[in-house]
């Protein structure tokens, strides 16, 4: 039993280490760099404007909410999540994983963990760069530091949920990027803004509801605060997405 557990741990660690390096240091880092530069430019330009003292915290939170939670987080998650397994399937490097003695469902969990860790790190960098570009000009205090902490927590939660969804699509579809574009721009970008209950059926709604209980600034501070039902729904969504993905990965026939 101990030998089996050691084999599982060592195999899981190997996949996490390999996949994390692959995510962070392959060609997608150029896209990430461009997004970080864009974030710094937009937030820096906004911070250079003449803000009334009472508006600074609201403005900074509003900009980070809009740019990160509504745009950068789902896009970055889509780019990395939809391509991680799909690229390995297409270049047949996935063969080394599926013929290994480690159970495929454990391997899938390793890919998921590496994706969450990588996305959380990337999004933390995006948050810090944007926060420094804005608040570094207008002044940093305890409330401003709280905004940065809130955004890092929310992007970490978002990374975990989006990773579960987009990693699943990389198994289900040959061109998962199409689903990702639809979800990011149509479902969350358009449907999510519509009035009524339909706008609540998005990951962004869950994340912003959690954020409403963490800050008093910007429109996020007045958003519908999460209750036990929202937390339960978010956890259940992650479990279902991960379970389906692991099951498909375990039973899928790879060329």
C-alpha positions as CSV (number, residue, x, y, z in Angstrom):
1,X,0.0,0.0,0.0
2,X,2.8,2.4,0.9
3,X,4.6,1.6,-2.4
4,X,1.4,2.3,-4.3
5,X,0.9,5.6,-2.5
6,X,4.5,6.6,-3.1
7,X,4.1,5.7,-6.8
8,X,1.0,7.9,-7.0
9,X,2.6,10.8,-5.2
10,X,5.8,10.7,-7.3
11,X,3.8,10.3,-10.6
12,X,1.5,13.2,-9.6
13,X,4.4,15.4,-8.7
14,X,6.2,14.6,-12.0
15,X,3.1,15.7,-14.0
16,X,2.6,18.8,-12.0
17,X,6.3,19.8,-12.3
18,X,6.4,19.0,-16.0
19,X,3.1,20.7,-16.9
20,X,3.8,23.8,-14.8
21,X,7.1,24.4,-16.6
22,X,5.4,23.8,-19.9
23,X,2.7,26.4,-19.1
24,X,4.9,29.1,-17.8
25,X,7.8,28.8,-20.2
26,X,6.4,27.9,-23.6
27,X,5.3,30.4,-26.3
28,X,2.1,31.5,-24.6
29,X,4.3,33.6,-22.2
30,X,4.5,36.2,-25.0
31,X,0.7,36.6,-24.8
32,X,0.8,36.9,-21.0
33,X,3.6,39.5,-21.3
34,X,1.5,41.6,-23.7
35,X,-1.5,41.4,-21.4
36,X,0.6,42.4,-18.4
37,X,2.0,45.4,-20.4
38,X,-1.5,46.3,-21.5
39,X,-2.7,46.1,-17.9
40,X,0.1,48.3,-16.7
41,X,-0.5,50.9,-19.4
42,X,-4.2,51.2,-18.9
43,X,-4.0,51.3,-15.1
44,X,-1.0,53.7,-15.3
45,X,-2.8,56.0,-17.6
46,X,-5.9,56.0,-15.4
47,X,-3.8,56.7,-12.3
48,X,-2.3,59.7,-14.0
49,X,-5.6,61.4,-14.2
50,X,-6.9,64.0,-11.7
51,X,-9.0,62.0,-9.3
52,X,-10.9,63.4,-6.4
53,X,-9.7,61.9,-3.1
54,X,-13.1,60.3,-2.4
55,X,-13.1,58.6,-5.8
56,X,-9.6,57.0,-5.9
57,X,-10.4,53.7,-4.2
58,X,-13.7,53.3,-6.0
59,X,-12.0,54.0,-9.4
60,X,-9.1,51.7,-8.8
61,X,-11.4,48.8,-7.7
62,X,-13.7,49.5,-10.6
63,X,-10.9,49.3,-13.2
64,X,-9.4,46.2,-11.8
65,X,-12.8,44.5,-11.6
66,X,-13.6,45.4,-15.2
67,X,-10.2,44.6,-16.7
68,X,-9.3,41.5,-14.6
69,X,-12.5,39.7,-13.6
70,X,-14.5,40.5,-16.7
71,X,-11.8,40.2,-19.4
72,X,-8.2,39.1,-18.5
73,X,-9.1,36.2,-16.1
74,X,-11.4,34.3,-18.5
75,X,-9.2,35.0,-21.5
76,X,-6.0,33.9,-19.9
77,X,-7.7,30.8,-18.5
78,X,-9.1,30.0,-21.9
79,X,-5.7,30.3,-23.7
80,X,-3.9,28.0,-21.3
81,X,-6.7,25.7,-20.2
82,X,-8.0,24.9,-23.7
83,X,-4.5,24.2,-25.1
84,X,-2.8,22.3,-22.3
85,X,-4.0,18.8,-23.1
86,X,-5.1,19.5,-26.7
87,X,-1.6,20.4,-27.8
88,X,-0.2,17.2,-26.2
89,X,-3.0,15.1,-27.9
90,X,-2.2,16.6,-31.3
91,X,1.6,16.3,-31.1
92,X,1.2,12.8,-29.5
93,X,3.3,13.6,-26.5
94,X,0.3,12.5,-24.4
95,X,1.3,8.9,-25.2
96,X,4.0,9.1,-22.5
97,X,1.3,9.8,-19.9
98,X,-1.4,7.3,-21.0
99,X,1.0,4.4,-21.2
100,X,2.5,5.2,-17.7
101,X,1.4,2.9,-14.8
102,X,-0.2,5.9,-13.1
103,X,-4.0,5.9,-13.3
104,X,-5.2,8.4,-16.0
105,X,-7.6,10.1,-13.6
106,X,-4.7,10.9,-11.3
107,X,-2.7,12.2,-14.3
108,X,-5.7,14.4,-15.2
109,X,-5.7,15.8,-11.6
110,X,-2.0,16.6,-12.0
111,X,-2.7,18.6,-15.1
112,X,-5.5,20.4,-13.3
113,X,-3.3,21.3,-10.3
114,X,-0.5,22.5,-12.5
115,X,-2.9,24.7,-14.5
116,X,-4.4,26.2,-11.3
117,X,-1.0,26.9,-9.9
118,X,0.3,28.5,-13.1
119,X,-2.8,30.6,-13.7
120,X,-2.9,31.8,-10.1
121,X,0.7,32.9,-10.4
122,X,0.1,34.7,-13.7
123,X,-3.0,36.4,-12.4
124,X,-1.2,37.5,-9.3
125,X,1.4,39.2,-11.4
126,X,-1.3,40.9,-13.5
127,X,-3.0,42.1,-10.4
128,X,0.2,43.4,-8.8
129,X,1.3,45.2,-12.0
130,X,-2.1,46.9,-12.5
131,X,-2.4,47.8,-8.8
132,X,1.1,49.3,-8.7
133,X,0.6,51.2,-12.0
134,X,-2.5,52.9,-10.5
135,X,-2.1,53.2,-6.8
136,X,1.7,53.9,-7.1
137,X,0.7,57.3,-8.5
138,X,-2.3,58.2,-6.4
139,X,-1.1,56.8,-3.1
140,X,-1.1,53.5,-1.2
141,X,-2.8,52.9,2.1
142,X,-4.4,50.0,4.0
143,X,-7.6,50.2,1.9
144,X,-5.6,50.1,-1.3
145,X,-3.7,47.1,-0.1
146,X,-7.0,45.4,0.7
147,X,-8.1,45.9,-2.9
148,X,-4.9,44.1,-4.1
149,X,-5.5,41.3,-1.7
150,X,-9.1,40.9,-2.7
151,X,-8.2,40.7,-6.4
152,X,-5.6,38.1,-5.8
153,X,-8.0,35.9,-3.8
154,X,-10.7,36.3,-6.4
155,X,-8.4,35.5,-9.3
156,X,-7.1,32.4,-7.5
157,X,-10.7,31.2,-7.0
158,X,-11.5,32.0,-10.6
159,X,-8.4,30.2,-11.8
160,X,-9.6,27.0,-10.0
161,X,-13.0,27.1,-11.6
162,X,-12.1,28.2,-15.1
163,X,-9.3,25.6,-15.2
164,X,-11.8,22.9,-14.4
165,X,-14.0,24.0,-17.3
166,X,-11.5,24.7,-20.0
167,X,-9.4,21.6,-19.2
168,X,-12.6,19.6,-19.8
169,X,-13.2,21.3,-23.1
170,X,-9.7,20.4,-24.3
171,X,-10.8,16.7,-23.9
172,X,-14.3,17.1,-25.3
173,X,-13.5,19.2,-28.5
174,X,-10.9,19.1,-31.2
175,X,-11.1,22.9,-31.3
176,X,-11.7,23.9,-27.7
177,X,-10.7,27.5,-28.5
178,X,-14.0,28.0,-30.2
179,X,-16.0,27.1,-27.1
180,X,-13.7,29.3,-25.1
181,X,-14.3,32.3,-27.3
182,X,-18.0,31.7,-27.2
183,X,-18.0,31.4,-23.4
184,X,-15.7,34.3,-22.7
185,X,-17.1,36.8,-25.1
186,X,-20.7,35.7,-25.7
187,X,-21.9,34.0,-22.6
188,X,-20.0,36.0,-20.0
189,X,-19.4,39.1,-22.0
190,X,-23.0,39.5,-23.4
191,X,-25.4,37.1,-21.7
192,X,-23.8,37.9,-18.3
193,X,-24.7,41.5,-18.7
194,X,-28.4,40.9,-19.4
195,X,-30.9,41.7,-16.7
196,X,-32.7,39.0,-14.8
197,X,-31.7,35.6,-13.6
198,X,-29.9,34.5,-16.8
199,X,-27.0,36.9,-16.0
200,X,-26.3,34.9,-12.8
201,X,-25.5,31.6,-14.7
202,X,-21.9,32.6,-15.2
203,X,-18.6,31.9,-13.4
204,X,-18.0,35.6,-13.3
205,X,-21.2,36.1,-11.3
206,X,-20.1,33.6,-8.7
207,X,-16.7,35.2,-8.3
208,X,-18.1,38.7,-8.1
209,X,-20.6,37.6,-5.5
210,X,-17.8,36.3,-3.4
211,X,-15.9,39.6,-3.9
212,X,-18.9,41.6,-2.8
213,X,-18.3,40.3,0.7
214,X,-14.6,41.3,0.6
215,X,-14.7,44.9,-0.4
216,X,-16.7,48.1,-0.1
217,X,-15.3,49.8,-3.2
218,X,-16.5,50.0,-6.8
219,X,-19.5,48.3,-8.2
220,X,-18.1,45.1,-6.8
221,X,-18.8,46.4,-3.3
222,X,-22.5,46.8,-4.0
223,X,-22.9,43.5,-5.9
224,X,-25.1,40.7,-4.7
225,X,-23.1,39.1,-1.9
226,X,-22.6,35.4,-1.9
227,X,-24.5,33.2,0.5
228,X,-24.1,29.5,1.3
229,X,-26.0,28.5,-1.8
230,X,-23.5,30.3,-4.1
231,X,-20.5,28.7,-2.4
232,X,-22.1,25.3,-2.6
233,X,-23.0,25.8,-6.3
234,X,-19.4,26.8,-7.1
235,X,-17.9,23.9,-5.3
236,X,-20.3,21.5,-6.9
237,X,-19.6,22.9,-10.3
238,X,-15.9,22.4,-9.9
239,X,-16.4,18.8,-8.6
240,X,-18.7,18.0,-11.6
241,X,-16.3,19.5,-14.2
242,X,-13.3,17.7,-12.7
243,X,-15.2,14.4,-12.4
244,X,-16.4,14.5,-16.0
245,X,-13.0,15.5,-17.2
246,X,-11.2,12.8,-15.3
247,X,-13.7,10.2,-16.5
248,X,-13.4,11.2,-20.1
249,X,-9.6,11.3,-19.9
250,X,-9.5,7.9,-18.4
251,X,-11.6,6.2,-21.0
252,X,-10.7,8.2,-24.1
253,X,-9.0,6.5,-27.0
254,X,-6.1,8.6,-28.2
255,X,-4.8,8.3,-31.7
